[in-house]
Each structure stands twice: as structure tokens, then as C-alpha cells.
Amino acid sequence: MKKAATFLNEKVALRGGHVWLVSEDLGRRWGEIPARPSQIWLQGGTERVGQVMLDAYEVTKDVYYLDAARKAADALVFGQHPLGGWHYFIDFDPAGTPDWYETDASRFRWGYEEYRHYYGNATFDDRVTPDAAMFLLRFYRLTHEAAYREPVLKALNFVLAAQYPNGAWPQRFPLRYEFAHDGLPDYTAFYTLNDGAMLAIVELLYDAYETLGDARYFESVRRGVDALLALQGPDDQAAWAEQHGPNMRPIAARTHEPAGYVVRESYMSILMLEEFYLRTGDARYLAPVPRCLDWFDRINREAAAAKYPAPRYWEPVTNKPVYVVRTQELTAEGYGKYIWTTDPAKARCDGQPCKADGKPVVDVAHMRAQYAALAALTTPKARAARLAEMKTRRSRMPRGNEKAADVIAALDARGAWVTDGNVVQRANASTEAEQREVVRGISTGIFASRMETLIAALKTGTP
């Protein structure tokens, strides 16, 4: 464990920060997209390694891990937006970032539209700001080092400042509206649930309230879950969307994100409502759950009856499946064009017509049982016990499923876990090249997962 941590932190890291993947020879670096030599990444990069270093320190008491976590914290503090949030990455050569956007980051034929414009603000997308803040908060809670108090408070104030009067949050803040493209308005100010953004904010605010005792953080959560009540769809579509517009209804965002109700963000909304019920005992926050479960039942029935492939989106009002399909056309800038269609025959999976597998879209029975169990907790003591049980279960949940002995055996002589099959992206808007590339390298995600496996083995005494 120490050998792996030493190699990653001393040979791979940049000023205490990390990207997602580095090639075996350490010559190439990637975050969500190819990284500049001067960049480190969030989104499960720097802040995740920092958390793992704290996990290792707590189980071993070896200050090496604490020092490594401190370096990660320092890297995050360096890259913190003046108002308190973070972008997807931190560039130690910020003067070169705008040009890099023009020449590299914006040149992907499919997807990654968030890199087509450099806003200069911070994001909640992909849990970026909340996860960075949660790591700094944990580091401060563990060490009480005064230097980290101000960055933590600044991050929390950023979250409070970004919250709309109705309780929802945008994707990015401070608000910007200038990047309208492909006939769509700038989506970053919409009320955003997509990719766990709001769920992560709520988790951060609970953590902050329990650590610092400031009632503003809990009140912010209350306003957030109140927004969920208002954003829920009508009775026959009582679900949520990835993002909602000013009229509180689903709205399109990027060109591959049509307006529609979705399963993933609806499930996340249920989790937020159920937890807030456990914390408050207010049944208002449980009431939306069975209505959403009814919609899950509806899409299961309709998908089975029509034998259509499971989509990501369901059209408001009609509840028809909506498929996002790549075309052979390109825009003048070289970007690929998508179409949105409710015709299942036009849906494509890996370039071939999608096929319905006959399976339910959602496992509703499990969620109904969970809802019934929570609704039966009518006393504060019972709800507190369930909440404590949930927290314990989360903290014990290892991310890797490898055995500790196999993890140790996979370490090379340098102390690196080198793996094949790492899929990365390469800019191809102006070429005929495939956008995806498979490389051999050192994955930060695999490092973190394997470290967690070893840490769990130390905790439990089982190999």
C-alpha cells in the first residue's frame, strides 16, 4: 500500500494533484479529455486520491498519507475559484487555458459540449465542487489546521450563493448565458439535477451542518428538497428531468440531452426526499415517492407492451420513449449532428438497431419495499437508527471487488498498478479518426479502488 501511494504521489502527481490516467511511460495524461502537462483533474481525480490518503492515514496512522492528503488539499486550494467553487480541472498555467480550449478541448466530434466554451466560472456538474469541498471539509475536521478553514467556508458560501430563491441550483455559477449553440439556449443556468449535481450538494451540506453546526446549511437542504417537490412532474409523469427550465418543466440542454423525464435523476430525487424525511419526520417529503414509483410502473408496462428498447428519456405529456441518434451529418465546425426521435426503429446501440430485451426498465418492487419500510418509521428514535445504519453501510462499502492478495500481486516493481483497456478520448472534430482510444496506463480510479481494497483488508483483518 505504501509503495503504491509513494509511486503515485511522487512520480505521477503534479504539485499534489492528479489526473484520471497517465500512460505507462508517464508521457501522456488524461482527465475527462486529454490534459495539458500543467493540469490536474477533479471529477474523481485529485479529491478522490485525497480521500483515499485520509482513509489510509486513519487506519495506519502513518503521517506519510496525511502529508499526501495535505498536498492534494493544497492543490485544490490553489485552483479554487475566487468565489469558492471549482472547474473540472486546475491548470497551473492558467494563461494558456483559453487557447487550449480553442485548439484542443473543444475539438470532439461527439459530446463534450461543456468544453466548447470556456466560461471561467465553477461547476456542480459531475459532483466537481461538492466533492472537492467535502474532501477539504474532512481534512479540516481531521487536522484542525487553520489554513483550510477559509477555503472550506468559501466553498460552502459559494453553494449558498448559487442556490436559486426556489431552492434549486444551476449547473454552473456565477451564472452565465452567452453560450447558445445549435439552436439551443445556454443550459448552464437551468435548474440542474443531472449527473448527481444536486445529490452531491445535499450530501455536502449535511456534512457541513454536522461538522460546523451552522443552521444555514440544513436550511439550504430544506429549500433544495422543497424545490424537488415543485419540480416533480404531473400525476401521470410524476418524475424528474436532468434539468428543468424557468417554467419548472423538463428542458433540453446539450444537443444529446432532449427535454424528458428520466429514471436516474428521479431515483436520486427519491433518495434525497427519503433521507430528508428520516432527518425531519415530515411526511410531506415522502408523499412524492409513491407517485414517482407509479410512473416507474407505467414505463415498465408500456415498454413491455410496445416492446421498445429502454431509452434514457421519456417525452413530456406523451410519455413516448425519446432516443438520441447520431447522424452522418456534421456542422460547419465539424461537430456531429444528433437527432431526437420517438421512433424505436431508429434507435441505435453500437451502430446497430437496438433490441428490446423484455426486462423491466426499473426494479420497482425493491423501491416500494424500501419506501414502505421508511414510512413505517414513525418515531424519531427509529428514524435516527435507520439513518445511522445507512451512514454505516455507505462507509463500509468498498469500491473494488478484487481480493487483497490479487491487488498486491498486480503491483509492478515501481509501485504502479498498470492496466490495459483504459478508454480515453481524442480530439477528432477535424479528422476522420476514431474518437475513442484504448491505452495501457496508470488509472487513478483503479489506484483508488485497489487502495480501498487494501484499507478494508487492514480494517477487517481479512485478506
LUMGUNU-957577 format. One record per residue (C-alpha): x, z, y. Coordinates in Angstrom, 2 decimals. Layout:
+---------+---------+---------+
!       u !       w !       v !
+---------+---------+---------+
!       X !       Z !       Y !
...
+---------+---------+---------+
***
This chain:
+---------+---------+---------+
!       u !       w !       v !
+---------+---------+---------+
!    0.00 !    0.00 !    0.00 !
!    2.76 !    0.93 !    2.45 !
!    4.73 !   -2.18 !    1.54 !
!    1.76 !   -4.45 !    2.26 !
!    0.97 !   -2.71 !    5.54 !
!    4.59 !   -2.87 !    6.65 !
!    4.84 !   -6.60 !    6.00 !
!    1.60 !   -7.42 !    7.77 !
!    2.27 !   -5.23 !   10.78 !
!    5.95 !   -6.03 !   11.22 !
!    6.24 !   -9.66 !   10.09 !
!    2.80 !  -11.17 !   10.67 !
!    1.24 !   -9.26 !   13.56 !
!    1.65 !  -10.25 !   17.19 !
!    2.02 !   -7.28 !   19.55 !
!   -0.06 !   -5.18 !   17.19 !
!   -2.82 !   -7.77 !   16.83 !
!   -3.85 !  -10.08 !   14.01 !
!   -5.46 !  -13.43 !   13.36 !
!   -7.59 !  -14.37 !   10.34 !
!   -4.99 !  -16.29 !    8.37 !
!   -1.29 !  -17.12 !    8.52 !
!    0.35 !  -19.78 !    6.38 !
!    2.66 !  -18.64 !    3.60 !
!    5.74 !  -19.54 !    5.69 !
!    4.21 !  -17.78 !    8.75 !
!    4.40 !  -21.03 !   10.72 !
!    0.67 !  -21.66 !   11.25 !
!   -2.06 !  -19.31 !   12.41 !
!   -5.85 !  -19.42 !   12.43 !
!   -8.71 !  -17.40 !   13.74 !
!  -12.16 !  -18.89 !   13.52 !
!  -10.34 !  -22.05 !   14.63 !
!   -6.59 !  -22.83 !   14.80 !
!   -4.89 !  -20.26 !   17.02 !
!   -2.21 !  -20.67 !   19.63 !
!    1.07 !  -18.85 !   18.85 !
!    0.19 !  -16.48 !   21.70 !
!   -3.23 !  -15.50 !   20.36 !
!   -4.69 !  -12.76 !   18.21 !
!   -8.27 !  -12.68 !   16.99 !
!  -11.20 !  -10.29 !   16.76 !
!  -14.29 !  -11.10 !   14.61 !
!  -12.84 !   -9.19 !   11.68 !
!   -9.20 !   -9.64 !   12.63 !
!   -7.40 !   -7.09 !   14.81 !
!  -10.12 !   -4.44 !   14.88 !
!  -10.66 !   -4.62 !   11.12 !
!   -6.97 !   -4.12 !   10.40 !
!   -7.02 !   -1.22 !   12.84 !
!   -9.89 !    0.40 !   10.97 !
!   -8.10 !   -0.03 !    7.64 !
!   -4.98 !    1.57 !    9.11 !
!   -7.08 !    4.57 !   10.13 !
!   -8.59 !    4.70 !    6.64 !
!   -5.08 !    4.71 !    5.17 !
!   -3.93 !    7.41 !    7.57 !
!   -6.85 !    9.67 !    6.79 !
!   -6.23 !    9.53 !    3.05 !
!   -2.40 !    9.68 !    3.12 !
!   -1.63 !   11.48 !    6.42 !
!    1.28 !    9.05 !    6.81 !
!    1.79 !    8.56 !   10.56 !
!    3.01 !    5.00 !    9.94 !
!   -0.60 !    3.94 !    9.53 !
!   -1.67 !    5.82 !   12.65 !
!    1.08 !    4.10 !   14.63 !
!   -0.08 !    0.71 !   13.32 !
!   -3.65 !    1.52 !   14.35 !
!   -2.39 !    2.52 !   17.80 !
!   -0.68 !   -0.84 !   18.19 !
!   -3.91 !   -2.61 !   17.30 !
!   -5.74 !   -0.44 !   19.83 !
!   -3.17 !   -1.30 !   22.50 !
!   -3.63 !   -5.00 !   21.80 !
!   -7.38 !   -4.65 !   22.25 !
!   -6.96 !   -2.70 !   25.47 !
!   -4.69 !   -5.46 !   26.79 !
!   -7.35 !   -8.08 !   26.10 !
!  -10.37 !   -6.13 !   27.30 !
!  -12.46 !   -7.92 !   29.94 !
!  -12.33 !   -6.14 !   33.32 !
!  -15.97 !   -5.12 !   32.84 !
!  -15.35 !   -3.79 !   29.33 !
!  -16.16 !   -6.38 !   26.66 !
!  -14.10 !   -8.80 !   24.58 !
!  -13.95 !  -12.50 !   23.80 !
!  -13.39 !  -13.92 !   20.30 !
!   -9.64 !  -13.80 !   20.80 !
!   -6.97 !  -12.32 !   23.03 !
!   -4.35 !  -14.63 !   24.48 !
!   -1.08 !  -13.09 !   25.61 !
!   -0.51 !  -16.28 !   27.60 !
!   -3.89 !  -16.39 !   29.38 !
!   -2.78 !  -19.04 !   31.86 !
!   -2.74 !  -21.55 !   29.00 !
!   -6.19 !  -20.72 !   27.63 !
!   -8.29 !  -23.16 !   29.72 !
!   -6.08 !  -26.14 !   28.84 !
!   -6.16 !  -25.15 !   25.15 !
!   -9.96 !  -25.23 !   25.32 !
!   -9.84 !  -28.79 !   26.63 !
!   -7.24 !  -30.14 !   24.21 !
!   -7.86 !  -28.17 !   21.02 !
!  -10.64 !  -25.59 !   20.84 !
!  -13.41 !  -27.95 !   21.93 !
!  -12.48 !  -30.81 !   19.61 !
!  -14.52 !  -30.16 !   16.47 !
!  -16.97 !  -32.81 !   15.37 !
!  -19.40 !  -30.38 !   13.78 !
!  -20.31 !  -26.91 !   15.02 !
!  -18.13 !  -24.52 !   17.02 !
!  -20.02 !  -25.42 !   20.18 !
!  -19.17 !  -22.00 !   21.55 !
!  -15.63 !  -23.31 !   22.00 !
!  -16.65 !  -26.36 !   24.01 !
!  -16.75 !  -24.40 !   27.24 !
!  -14.56 !  -21.56 !   28.50 !
!  -16.78 !  -19.01 !   30.22 !
!  -14.19 !  -16.34 !   30.96 !
!  -16.66 !  -13.57 !   30.10 !
!  -17.20 !  -11.47 !   26.94 !
!  -19.42 !  -11.82 !   23.88 !
!  -21.58 !   -9.83 !   21.47 !
!  -21.59 !  -12.77 !   19.03 !
!  -20.25 !  -12.04 !   15.54 !
!  -20.07 !   -8.33 !   16.45 !
!  -17.00 !   -9.01 !   18.63 !
!  -17.44 !   -6.48 !   21.43 !
!  -19.24 !   -3.78 !   19.38 !
!  -16.69 !   -3.81 !   16.54 !
!  -13.74 !   -3.65 !   18.94 !
!  -15.38 !   -0.75 !   20.78 !
!  -16.21 !    1.07 !   17.53 !
!  -12.58 !    0.91 !   16.47 !
!  -11.36 !    2.25 !   19.83 !
!  -14.00 !    4.98 !   19.73 !
!  -12.91 !    6.02 !   16.25 !
!   -9.26 !    6.01 !   17.29 !
!  -10.05 !    8.17 !   20.30 !
!  -12.22 !   10.53 !   18.22 !
!   -9.39 !   10.96 !   15.71 !
!   -6.46 !   11.34 !   18.13 !
!   -8.00 !   12.56 !   21.40 !
!   -5.34 !   10.53 !   23.16 !
!   -6.44 !   10.36 !   26.79 !
!   -5.19 !    6.79 !   27.30 !
!   -8.01 !    5.44 !   25.14 !
!  -10.91 !    7.33 !   26.70 !
!  -11.24 !    5.00 !   29.67 !
!  -11.25 !    1.77 !   27.62 !
!  -13.92 !    3.29 !   25.35 !
!  -16.13 !    4.33 !   28.25 !
!  -15.62 !    0.97 !   29.93 !
!  -16.76 !   -0.81 !   26.75 !
!  -19.85 !    1.40 !   26.48 !
!  -20.70 !    0.87 !   30.15 !
!  -20.40 !   -2.85 !   29.51 !
!  -23.02 !   -2.61 !   26.76 !
!  -25.37 !   -0.66 !   29.02 !
!  -24.88 !   -3.06 !   31.92 !
!  -25.55 !   -6.09 !   29.72 !
!  -28.92 !   -4.80 !   28.48 !
!  -31.94 !   -6.52 !   30.00 !
!  -34.77 !   -4.46 !   31.54 !
!  -36.90 !   -5.27 !   28.49 !
!  -34.22 !   -3.73 !   26.21 !
!  -32.78 !   -6.92 !   24.68 !
!  -29.22 !   -8.16 !   25.06 !
!  -27.78 !  -11.61 !   25.80 !
!  -25.13 !  -13.22 !   23.66 !
!  -22.54 !  -13.17 !   26.44 !
!  -22.06 !  -11.09 !   29.59 !
!  -21.70 !  -11.27 !   32.56 !
!  -24.47 !  -13.84 !   32.50 !
!  -23.50 !  -17.47 !   32.94 !
!  -25.74 !  -20.52 !   32.83 !
!  -23.54 !  -23.53 !   33.51 !
!  -23.01 !  -24.98 !   30.03 !
!  -26.14 !  -27.03 !   29.45 !
!  -25.48 !  -29.85 !   26.98 !
!  -27.19 !  -32.27 !   24.60 !
!  -30.49 !  -31.78 !   26.40 !
!  -30.42 !  -28.00 !   25.80 !
!  -30.01 !  -25.25 !   28.39 !
!  -27.13 !  -22.80 !   28.24 !
!  -28.17 !  -20.45 !   25.42 !
!  -25.83 !  -17.54 !   26.05 !
!  -28.27 !  -15.63 !   28.27 !
!  -31.12 !  -15.72 !   25.73 !
!  -32.28 !  -12.53 !   24.02 !
!  -29.94 !  -12.63 !   21.03 !
!  -30.18 !  -11.23 !   17.50 !
!  -28.05 !  -13.97 !   15.91 !
!  -25.08 !  -13.14 !   13.68 !
!  -25.67 !   -9.40 !   13.79 !
!  -25.15 !   -9.12 !   17.55 !
!  -27.89 !   -6.59 !   18.26 !
!  -27.45 !   -4.72 !   14.97 !
!  -23.79 !   -4.13 !   15.84 !
!  -24.66 !   -2.97 !   19.36 !
!  -27.10 !   -0.44 !   17.95 !
!  -24.53 !    0.84 !   15.45 !
!  -22.01 !    1.28 !   18.28 !
!  -24.48 !    3.16 !   20.48 !
!  -25.42 !    5.56 !   17.66 !
!  -21.72 !    6.21 !   17.05 !
!  -21.10 !    6.75 !   20.76 !
!  -24.06 !    9.11 !   21.10 !
!  -22.97 !   11.20 !   18.13 !
!  -19.34 !   11.29 !   19.31 !
!  -19.72 !   11.74 !   23.07 !
!  -23.19 !   13.26 !   23.36 !
!  -24.29 !   11.03 !   26.24 !
!  -28.07 !   10.60 !   26.02 !
!  -27.86 !    7.22 !   27.77 !
!  -26.58 !    5.68 !   24.55 !
!  -29.53 !    6.87 !   22.47 !
!  -31.96 !    5.82 !   25.19 !
!  -30.37 !    2.37 !   25.18 !
!  -31.07 !    2.12 !   21.44 !
!  -34.68 !    3.13 !   22.06 !
!  -35.06 !    0.37 !   24.63 !
!  -33.45 !   -2.07 !   22.21 !
!  -35.81 !   -1.32 !   19.34 !
!  -38.73 !   -1.40 !   21.79 !
!  -37.60 !   -4.95 !   22.57 !
!  -37.83 !   -5.73 !   18.86 !
!  -41.47 !   -4.66 !   18.92 !
!  -42.12 !   -7.10 !   21.76 !
!  -40.10 !   -9.95 !   20.24 !
!  -41.85 !   -9.88 !   16.86 !
!  -43.93 !  -12.97 !   16.13 !
!  -47.73 !  -13.07 !   15.74 !
!  -49.51 !  -11.69 !   12.67 !
!  -49.15 !  -14.83 !   10.54 !
!  -45.48 !  -15.17 !   11.52 !
!  -44.52 !  -11.56 !   12.22 !
!  -40.79 !  -12.24 !   12.05 !
!  -37.90 !  -12.64 !   14.44 !
!  -35.68 !  -15.52 !   15.52 !
!  -31.95 !  -15.83 !   16.08 !
!  -32.59 !  -15.96 !   19.80 !
!  -35.69 !  -15.65 !   21.96 !
!  -36.34 !  -17.23 !   25.34 !
!  -37.76 !  -15.77 !   28.56 !
!  -41.29 !  -16.04 !   27.08 !
!  -40.12 !  -13.81 !   24.20 !
!  -40.64 !  -16.61 !   21.67 !
!  -38.08 !  -18.40 !   19.47 !
!  -35.89 !  -20.85 !   21.35 !
!  -33.23 !  -23.37 !   20.35 !
!  -29.60 !  -22.55 !   21.10 !
!  -26.76 !  -24.73 !   19.83 !
!  -27.54 !  -28.21 !   18.54 !
!  -27.61 !  -26.91 !   14.96 !
!  -29.90 !  -23.98 !   15.85 !
!  -33.52 !  -25.08 !   16.40 !
!  -36.25 !  -22.71 !   17.50 !
!  -37.63 !  -20.98 !   14.46 !
!  -38.25 !  -17.74 !   12.63 !
!  -35.51 !  -16.71 !   10.21 !
!  -35.06 !  -14.35 !    7.27 !
!  -31.63 !  -12.91 !    8.04 !
!  -32.28 !  -11.65 !   11.57 !
!  -35.75 !  -10.49 !   10.53 !
!  -34.20 !   -8.36 !    7.81 !
!  -31.69 !   -6.96 !   10.32 !
!  -34.57 !   -6.12 !   12.65 !
!  -36.30 !   -4.25 !    9.83 !
!  -33.14 !   -2.23 !    9.22 !
!  -32.91 !   -1.27 !   12.90 !
!  -36.57 !   -0.26 !   13.06 !
!  -36.38 !    1.77 !    9.85 !
!  -33.29 !    3.65 !   10.95 !
!  -34.79 !    4.45 !   14.33 !
!  -37.84 !    5.83 !   12.53 !
!  -35.58 !    8.06 !   10.46 !
!  -33.91 !    9.32 !   13.61 !
!  -37.10 !    9.92 !   15.61 !
!  -40.02 !   10.22 !   13.21 !
!  -42.02 !    7.89 !   15.45 !
!  -44.23 !    5.79 !   13.16 !
!  -44.54 !    3.06 !   15.81 !
!  -41.19 !    1.78 !   14.63 !
!  -42.31 !    1.46 !   11.02 !
!  -45.54 !   -0.36 !   11.86 !
!  -43.93 !   -3.81 !   12.31 !
!  -42.25 !   -3.71 !    8.90 !
!  -45.19 !   -4.48 !    6.57 !
!  -46.28 !   -7.31 !    8.89 !
!  -42.86 !   -8.92 !    8.51 !
!  -42.95 !   -8.37 !    4.76 !
!  -46.28 !  -10.21 !    4.71 !
!  -44.52 !  -13.17 !    6.32 !
!  -41.79 !  -12.99 !    3.69 !
!  -44.53 !  -13.15 !    1.05 !
!  -46.05 !  -16.13 !    2.85 !
!  -42.86 !  -18.18 !    2.87 !
!  -42.32 !  -17.35 !   -0.81 !
!  -45.82 !  -18.63 !   -1.64 !
!  -45.57 !  -21.75 !    0.49 !
!  -42.09 !  -22.65 !   -0.76 !
!  -43.25 !  -22.32 !   -4.36 !
!  -46.44 !  -24.29 !   -3.77 !
!  -44.77 !  -27.14 !   -1.86 !
!  -41.57 !  -26.96 !   -3.94 !
!  -39.41 !  -27.32 !   -0.86 !
!  -35.75 !  -26.21 !   -0.64 !
!  -35.24 !  -22.94 !    1.19 !
!  -34.42 !  -23.67 !    4.84 !
!  -32.81 !  -21.44 !    7.43 !
!  -35.64 !  -21.85 !    9.94 !
!  -39.45 !  -21.91 !    9.88 !
!  -41.25 !  -23.70 !   12.68 !
!  -43.30 !  -21.53 !   15.05 !
!  -47.08 !  -21.99 !   14.70 !
!  -47.00 !  -24.39 !   11.71 !
!  -44.62 !  -22.32 !    9.54 !
!  -43.17 !  -25.57 !    8.20 !
!  -39.56 !  -25.43 !    6.98 !
!  -37.07 !  -26.80 !    9.51 !
!  -33.89 !  -28.47 !    8.26 !
!  -30.80 !  -29.26 !   10.30 !
!  -29.28 !  -32.52 !    9.11 !
!  -26.06 !  -34.24 !   10.11 !
!  -26.35 !  -37.91 !   11.05 !
!  -23.79 !  -40.70 !   11.14 !
!  -24.04 !  -40.89 !   14.92 !
!  -21.56 !  -39.47 !   17.40 !
!  -21.94 !  -38.53 !   21.02 !
!  -19.81 !  -40.14 !   23.72 !
!  -17.45 !  -37.15 !   23.43 !
!  -17.01 !  -37.69 !   19.69 !
!  -19.23 !  -34.85 !   18.52 !
!  -21.56 !  -35.27 !   15.57 !
!  -25.31 !  -35.51 !   16.14 !
!  -27.80 !  -33.41 !   14.22 !
!  -31.49 !  -33.99 !   13.69 !
!  -34.10 !  -31.29 !   13.15 !
!  -36.73 !  -32.22 !   10.62 !
!  -39.63 !  -30.59 !    8.77 !
!  -39.38 !  -33.21 !    6.01 !
!  -37.80 !  -31.59 !    2.91 !
!  -36.84 !  -35.05 !    1.60 !
!  -34.36 !  -35.38 !    4.49 !
!  -32.64 !  -32.06 !    3.83 !
!  -29.06 !  -32.36 !    2.63 !
!  -26.84 !  -29.99 !    0.64 !
!  -23.18 !  -31.03 !    0.49 !
!  -24.24 !  -34.55 !    1.44 !
!  -26.85 !  -34.84 !   -1.35 !
!  -30.61 !  -34.28 !   -1.25 !
!  -31.37 !  -30.57 !   -1.53 !
!  -33.36 !  -29.41 !   -4.51 !
!  -35.79 !  -26.54 !   -4.73 !
!  -34.69 !  -24.01 !   -7.35 !
!  -38.11 !  -22.37 !   -7.69 !
!  -36.74 !  -18.93 !   -6.81 !
!  -38.40 !  -16.75 !   -4.14 !
!  -36.79 !  -17.06 !   -0.72 !
!  -36.87 !  -13.28 !   -0.24 !
!  -36.95 !  -10.32 !   -2.64 !
!  -39.98 !   -8.71 !   -1.03 !
!  -40.71 !   -6.19 !   -3.77 !
!  -37.43 !   -4.37 !   -3.14 !
!  -38.08 !   -4.18 !    0.60 !
!  -41.65 !   -2.96 !    0.11 !
!  -40.38 !   -0.19 !   -2.14 !
!  -37.79 !    0.77 !    0.48 !
!  -40.45 !    0.79 !    3.19 !
!  -42.81 !    2.93 !    1.09 !
!  -40.03 !    5.44 !    0.38 !
!  -39.22 !    5.77 !    4.08 !
!  -42.85 !    6.03 !    5.12 !
!  -43.24 !    8.96 !    2.72 !
!  -40.57 !   10.96 !    4.58 !
!  -42.89 !   12.87 !    6.87 !
!  -40.68 !   15.86 !    7.72 !
!  -37.58 !   15.93 !    9.93 !
!  -35.61 !   17.52 !    7.09 !
!  -36.49 !   14.74 !    4.66 !
!  -35.66 !   12.03 !    7.18 !
!  -32.35 !   13.66 !    8.06 !
!  -31.42 !   13.87 !    4.39 !
!  -32.17 !   10.17 !    3.88 !
!  -30.19 !    9.26 !    6.99 !
!  -27.20 !   11.28 !    5.76 !
!  -27.50 !    9.61 !    2.36 !
!  -27.45 !    6.18 !    4.00 !
!  -24.34 !    7.03 !    6.03 !
!  -22.54 !    8.36 !    2.96 !
!  -23.41 !    5.28 !    0.94 !
!  -22.08 !    2.99 !    3.67 !
!  -18.80 !    4.90 !    3.93 !
!  -18.26 !    4.71 !    0.16 !
!  -18.94 !    1.01 !   -0.13 !
!  -15.63 !   -0.80 !   -0.88 !
!  -15.48 !   -4.41 !    0.26 !
!  -13.34 !   -5.60 !   -2.61 !
!  -14.24 !   -5.77 !   -6.28 !
!  -10.72 !   -6.07 !   -7.69 !
!   -9.03 !   -3.35 !   -9.70 !
!   -6.25 !   -1.41 !   -8.01 !
!   -3.72 !   -2.42 !  -10.69 !
!   -4.51 !   -6.11 !  -10.15 !
!   -4.19 !   -5.72 !   -6.41 !
!   -0.75 !   -4.13 !   -6.77 !
!    0.38 !   -6.82 !   -9.19 !
!   -0.65 !   -9.57 !   -6.77 !
!    1.76 !   -8.37 !   -4.06 !
!    4.80 !  -10.62 !   -3.66 !
!    8.39 !   -9.46 !   -3.13 !
!    7.98 !   -9.44 !    0.66 !
!    4.88 !   -7.30 !    0.53 !
!    2.43 !  -10.15 !    1.16 !
!   -0.79 !  -10.98 !   -0.59 !
!   -0.60 !  -14.77 !   -0.65 !
!   -3.71 !  -16.58 !   -1.87 !
!   -4.86 !  -20.14 !   -2.39 !
!   -8.19 !  -21.60 !   -1.41 !
!   -8.33 !  -20.39 !    2.18 !
!  -10.62 !  -22.76 !    4.08 !
!   -9.72 !  -23.38 !    7.73 !
!  -10.93 !  -25.76 !   10.41 !
!   -9.01 !  -28.52 !   12.11 !
!   -9.94 !  -30.41 !   15.25 !
!  -11.36 !  -33.82 !   14.35 !
!  -13.69 !  -34.90 !   17.16 !
!  -11.38 !  -37.81 !   17.94 !
!  -10.24 !  -38.64 !   14.40 !
!  -11.65 !  -39.59 !   11.01 !
!  -10.03 !  -36.58 !    9.35 !
!  -11.99 !  -34.04 !    7.34 !
!  -12.78 !  -31.00 !    9.46 !
!  -12.12 !  -28.53 !    6.66 !
!   -8.64 !  -27.91 !    5.28 !
!   -7.69 !  -25.71 !    2.34 !
!   -4.41 !  -23.84 !    2.72 !
!   -2.26 !  -21.28 !    0.97 !
!   -1.60 !  -18.27 !    3.10 !
!   -1.97 !  -14.62 !    4.01 !
!   -5.58 !  -13.73 !    4.78 !
!   -6.34 !  -10.73 !    6.97 !
!   -9.70 !  -10.37 !    5.25 !
!   -8.10 !  -10.25 !    1.81 !
!   -5.46 !   -7.83 !    3.08 !
!   -8.17 !   -5.51 !    4.40 !
!  -10.25 !   -5.77 !    1.23 !
!   -7.28 !   -5.02 !   -1.02 !
!   -6.12 !   -2.14 !    1.13 !
!   -9.64 !   -0.70 !    0.91 !
!   -9.47 !   -1.03 !   -2.87 !
!   -6.23 !    0.96 !   -2.95 !
!   -7.52 !    3.52 !   -0.48 !
!  -10.64 !    4.00 !   -2.60 !
!   -8.46 !    4.48 !   -5.66 !
!   -6.48 !    7.19 !   -3.86 !
!   -9.66 !    8.91 !   -2.75 !
!  -11.27 !    8.93 !   -6.19 !
!   -8.16 !    9.15 !   -8.33 !
!   -9.32 !    6.18 !  -10.39 !
!   -7.18 !    3.03 !  -10.78 !
+---------+---------+---------+
***
